[in-house]
C-alpha cells in the first residue's frame, strides 16, 4: 500500500524493460518495513536533462542509472563522489538536502562478484571488452585491486584510448588498447587470465549474440559478463564448455544494488532477500 509519504527511487535507462531492479529493491524495502517504492523509467537520451530535473522536482530519494546514461548524467548533477569522478561514470544518484549527488557502485559490485567466486584480481592480466560506463568502472576497480595489466578493446577505438589515458593519469600505466577484431584478439586472449564483457551484447532479446568467439578462450581462464538477462549468456555458456570459470552479471547486479540501497536509505541492505528475488527471476 503506497501512501502520501512513500519515498520514490527509480531507474533511468533506455531500454529498461529487461531490468530486475524494481523487483529486487521493492522486496528489500518490504523486508525492512520501509515505505519506499522503486520504479523503472525508459528515458531517451535527448530527454535525460528533463528526467533529472523531474527527480529533483518530484522529490525522489534517488535513482539508479544504466545504459546509455552513466557518463552523460554527470553534467546534470550537483556533486560527484571522487570515485565516480575518477571512473567517469555514475550509476547511483542520491538526493540529499536539495542536491543530487552522483556515486558509482558498479566498481565495488564487480569486485564483490569476483570475491564471491573466489577470484583475486591482484597480479592477473585482464581483457576488457567495451569502453562505456560499465567498462570504466570495471577497469578502475581492477586497477585499484592491483591487477597486473589491462587490455582494452572497443568497437570505437578512440573510446578505448580515452579510457586508457584516464587510467594512466590515475597512475595505472600497465594498459594497452587492442583492435576489436577476432584476428587481433586471438593473439591477446591466450596471454590474459580474465576476459570481461562490459557491453550489452548478448542481452535479451538478442540472446545468441556473443562479443567474441568463446572458442578462443582457454581452460581455467575467468570469463565474466556484466549482462544478467539471460543469467548465463551465450558467451558464458561457450566459456563454460571451454573449461573456464564463469561469472554472471547477476552477482555484480546484486552487490552494486545493495550498495545503492544503503546510500539511499542509510540502512544495511538485506542482501539475502535481494539474492533470493534475483535468482528466482533469473530462473524463470
Protein Blocks (a to p, Z undefined) as FASTA:
>chain_A
ZZfklccdddddddfklpcklmmmmmmmmmnopacddddddddfklmmmmmmmmmmnopa
bdcdddfklmmmmmmpfbdcfklmmnopafbdcdeehiacdddfklmmmmmmmmmnopaf
ehpacddedjbfklmmmmmmmmmnopabdcdddfblmlmmmmmmmmmmnopabbcddddd
fklmmmmmmmpmbdcdfbfehiafklmbcfbdfklpcehiacddfbfbdfbdfklmmmmm
nopacddfklmmmmmmmmmmmmmnopacdfklmmmmmmmmmmZZ
